[in-house]
């Protein structure tokens, strides 16, 4: 059991003359402006060998190996490393070894409990270079492999957080579904790229293949591996299919997780059924995953999809093509590729530009779907909603997906992480064009 305190200081000097002088400045080989940012990788591993955890030499060697995988494989110089025993009058079961290493562009700290076979590792890498491609190598450097998880006495978890100052116009925000998710296994980091969208804003697209910590073998997996009743491999999570996850600026946008279709169904069909005869539909932004569900309705004559980031959509088509698979809608005479269906019109504009110009249809849309990120500014979002509502038909329905829903473990609505929700709801209720508003949270997908 340990506690962790993180502090970031933007300015100031240290006048303690007893501290060791810092190494000379590192010569930078790039003209890219340097920003006060870093990344924090945390690893907890139960099942490490006692021999490894008791050996300070082996722990320092593991630190050396880990440094080789950082900074896109460019080995960081190890400035110093040391280990010492921690006793502090603790009982033998709580005795531990602490190691600290200073790298030229980062630092690594280790806390090892040999009696409990537990290892905790913290890696800080300075700068904007992503640490994600090094995750698998970092785990291996400290003896964590996929085989460990086959042992019921072993378990490993890791997390990643962005540190320092999240400057404006950067993709790192205060809330990130990537950095707030604990993942047991990363099969592959498929893609990570920063690109400029059509408005010149920098976006970060990440695509991972992962096995979730509570994944189980599904029916399709059993067929693929010829699992029979009583086969002990039923509890082997390695036989389960990995899920391909796509994140845009830290927010989950597409997933091949078996539960993902339930989210699209829950988002689309309540709004469709709330309208007496929905014919004209608008989808604002998003990766296009809900187009499939929308096309299931046989009353719909047209779908207008406002999505200006064609680079994003082409990447999703390339790496997660099943997102646009409508081949199971044969009875509705839909195209096999959702994007090629005659009902769909892809407009490469954002909602603000479309509804603020002359592109809006005079009759308005019967149902409008908008998948927005977690509201950080209720005033801005309510202004956005007000402009979109002017594009609705007289009995039109606007459906907003706000992301993760609060649970009973969160504080009351006006405080805490989800306080922006409460302010948004109150603001929307005050809009003149809002006749009624319904808020629902779905327990299965934890969305609202």
N, C-alpha and C positions, 0 to 999 in steps of 0.2 A: 504494500500500500504506500503510495507516495502522493505528494501534492506538488503542483506546478504553478509557478508565478511567472508571467511574461510581462515585460515592461519595454515600451519603445519611447525613446527620448529623441526629439527632433533637433534640439540645439543644446549647447553647453560644453564645458570643458572639464577635465578631470585634473585637479592639481595635486593629487596624492603622489608625492615624490617616491613613495615606497613601492609603487607599482612598476612592473617591468616596462621598459619603453616599448612602444609598439613597433612592429617591423616597418621598414620603409614603404612608402606608397607603391602600389602595384602599377606597373606601366600598362595602360589600357591600349588595346590594339584595335579599338573600334571607335568610330565617330558618333555612335549612338549616345544620346544624352543619358547620363546615369541618374537614376532616381533612387530615393531611399526606400528600397524594397528588398524583401528576402522571402524565402519559403521555408516552412517548418514541417519536416517529416517526422512523425512519431510512430514508433513500433513497439508493441508489447508482445512478448513471446513466452509462452509457457511450454516447457518440454526441452529446453536447452540442456546439454549434458553438464553434469556437475564438474567434470574435469575441465571443460572449456570455461565455465564461469569462475572457477577457482584460479585459473592461470592468467596472471596479468599480462604475460607475454603474448598469449593467444588472443586476449582481448585487444591489445594494441595492434596485433597483426590484422585482426578483423577490421579495426578502424582504418588501417592502411589500405586494405582491399576495398573498403567502402569508398574511400576518397577517390579511387580510380574510376568509379562509375558516375561521379558527379560532374556537373558542368558539361553535359553532352559528351562524356567520355574523356574530357581533357583533365588529366590528373591534377588535383590541387596539391601544392607543396605542403607537407606536414611541418608546420612551424614548431610545434611542441606537443607532447603527449605524456600523460602520467596517470597512474592508478594508485589508489590508496584504500586501505581497509576502513570501513565505517563500523564503529562499535558503539560509542556513546552509551555504554552501560546497557545495551540492548540484550535481550536473551539470544542464545545461539541461533535460534530459528529465524531471527531477524537480522543476523549479521550479513553484511553486504560489501561489495566492492564498487567504488565509484571511479570512473575514468573520464578524463576530459582532454580533448585534442583540439588544438587551434590550427586551422588551415588558413591558407592565404586568402581564401574567399569563402570562409565558412567556419563552422565548428561542429564537433560531434561530442556528445556526452553519453555515458553508459552508466546504468545502475544494474548490478548483477546480484541476485540472491541465490547463491549456490545450493543452500539447503532446500530451497523451494523450486529449483530449476526454472527460475523466472528471470527474464532479461527485458529491460526497458531501454530503448535507444531514442535519442533526440538528435536530429540532423538539421542544421541551419545552413542553407546555401544562399549567399548574398547575390543580389542582382535579379534580373528578370528572366534569365535562362531557366526553362522549366525543369523541375526535378522529376516530373512524372516518368519520362523514359528510363530513369534510373531505379524505379521502385523495385522491380524484380531483382536487379543486381544487388541492391541494398539489402533485401531480404536474404539473398543467398550468402552475402558476405558475413552475415551474423548467424548463419546456420539454419535459416528458415526456408523450407522448400515445400512444395505441394504434398510431398510424402508425409510431412509432419502431421497433416490434418487427417491422415488415415489412422493415426494413433489417438485413442480416446483420451489419453493423458496429455495430449498436445493441443495447443490452440494459438493462433496468431492473429493479431488485428493491427491495422495501421490506419493512420489518418494524415491528411495534408492540409495545411493552412497557409494562407498568404499573410505575410507580416509587413511591418513598416507602414508606410504611408500610401494609402490607395488614392492616387491623384485623380483629378477629374479627367474624363475622356479615356480612362484606362478601363480594362475589362474587369479588374478586381473590385468587387463591391463588398458591402458590409455583410451581405447574406449570400451564401453560395451553397447550392445543393451538392456540389462536388466536394468542397472542403468540409461539409458537415455530415458526410456519409462515411460510415465505417465499412470497409470492404475486406473480405477475407482473402480473396485471390484475384489478381489481375492476370488474365491469360495473355493479353496483348494490349499495348497502347497503339491503336490502329492509326490514329491521326491526331495531330495537334498543330493547329496553324492559326495565326493571327491574320486577318484580312480586313480591308476597308470595304464597308458596305456602300450602297449607291449614294448615301448621304455623306460619305467621307468619314464615318465613325468607325473606329477600330473595334472589331469583334474577335472573340476567341472561340474557335470551334474545337471541341475535344470529342473523340470517339474512342471508347474503350470496349474490350471484351472482358466481362467479369463473371465470376461465380459469386452470387450473394451469400452472405453468411448463413442464411437459413434455407438455402436452396435444397430441394429434394428431387429425387428421380421421378420424372413424369412418365405418362403412358408411352409417349413416343420414344423416350429413352429406353424403356424396358424392351420395347420391340427391337430397337436398334442393337441392343446388347443381349438379346435373347434371355431375358431374366425370367425365371420360373418361380412359382411359389416356394418360399423357404430359402431362396438364394440369398446368401449373406450380402451380396453386392447391392441389395436394395438400399442399404444405408450408406453407400459409398457416393458421396456428393460429386466425386470426380467424373462419374458417369452422366451427370446431369449436363444438359446443354448450357453453355455460357450465354449470357445475354449481351447484346451489343447496345451500348448506351451512347447517346449523343448529347453533349452539353454545349449550350451557347452562352458565353459569359457566365459560366457557373450554374446555369439553370438547365435542368433536364428538359429536353424537347422531344426526343424520339427514343423509344426503347423497344427491343424485341422480347422483353420479358413477357412470359405468358399472361401476366396480369394486365399488361398495357391495354389490350382491346377493351377491357372492362371500363377503363377511364374514358376512352373515346365514346363508348356507348352511353355512359352516365352523363357525359357532357352534352352530347348531341340530342338524344331522343327526348328528354324532358322538355326542351325548348321547342322541338318540332311538334310534339303532342300538345303543347300549350296554345298553338295557333290552330284555328278552325280549318284552314285550307292553305298551308304554306306552299308557295310556288316559287317565289324569288328569295334566294338565300345569298348572304354575303359572309365570307370568312375573312377576318382581318388578321393578317400576319400568320404566325405559326409555321410549322414545318410541313403542313399539308396532311398530317396523319388522320385528321377528322374528315377529310374528303370522302374516304371510303364509307364511313358510317352515314354521312349525309346523303350519299347516293343510294342508300337503301330505301329511302322514302319514294314511293311511286307517284306522289303528287307534285314533286319538284320539277319545274321547267328550266330553271337556270341557277347556276352557282357562280358568283363573282368572287374570285380569290385575290385579295390584295396582298401581294408579297413582292417587295422590291428587290430582295436579296437573292438574285438568281444564282450567284455563286454558292450560297448556302444550300439551295435546293439541288443544284447539280451534284454537290458533295453527298447529300443524302441519297440521291438516286444512285450514285456510284457505290457507296458503302453500305447502305441499308435499303436496297431496292424494294423490299417487301412493303415498305411504307405506302407505296402507290400501287399495290397489287389489288385489282378489283376483279380478278378472274373468277371469284366465287359468287359474283352477282349476275350470273348468266340469265337467270329468270327475269331480271329487270332490264335486259338488253343493254347492259353497260359495257364499255370498252374494257379489255383486259388490263390496260394501264389507266389508272384513274385520271392521270393528267391528259390523256387523249380522248376522254369522254366528251361527246358533243355538248353535254350540259354545262361543262366547266369553261369559264372564261378567266384566264390568268392575267391580271392587271398588275404590271410592275410599278406600282405606286404604293405609298403608305397611306394609312387611313386619313391622316391629317390632310395630306395633299389631295386625296380623292374627294373627301366630303367637303373640303374647303373650296374646291373648284367646280367645274361644270360636269364632272364625270358622273355624278350621282343621278340615278334614274328619277324621273319626276314622280312616279307612283310610289317610290320607296320600296324597301325590302321588307318582306314578311318576317324573316328571322335573320338576325346578325349574330355571329359567333366571334368573340374576341378572346384570345388567349394572351393575357398580359402577365408580366412578371409581378412578383410580390410588390404591392404598392408601397413605395417609399415616400411619395408625396401625394397626399389625398387631393390637394387642390388641383394639381396638374392633371391627375387621372380623372377627376370629376369634370374638368373642362373638356377633356378628350371625350368622355361619355356624352356630354351635352351636345357636342358637334356631331357625334355618330347618331344620336337619337333623332336628329333632324333628317336623317336619311331613312328612317323607318316609315312604313305604311301606317295608316291611322290606328290599326290594331296590332302593330308590329311588336316583336319580342327581341330584346337584347340579352344575350347570354354571355356573362363574363366568367372566365376561369382565373382565379387569383392565386393558384398554386397551393402550397401545403396549408392544410387547415390546422388551427390550434386544437389542442386536446384538453382533457380535464386536468392535466398536469401543469398547464399554463395559467398565469394570473388572469385576473379579470380583464375585460376587453380593452379598457382605456389605458392600460399600462403594459409594459413588457414588450417582447419582440413583435407581437401582433397588434400593437396599438394603432398602427396605420390602418388596419382593417376597420376598427370602430369609427375612426374619424371619416373614413371613406363612406361607410354606410350612412352615417348621419348626414354627410354632404349630399349624397345621392337622393336621400329621402326629401331633401329640400328643393330639388330641381322641379321646375314647373311642369316639365313634360313627362315626369314620372307619375303614372297612375297607380302603380302598385310595384312592390319589390319583394322578392322572396330570396332568402339566404338559406342555402342548404349545404351541409358538410357530409361527405361520403366516407364512412368509416373504413371501407375495404381498401380504397386507394389513398386514404388520408388526404383527400383534396377537397376544395370547396370553391 
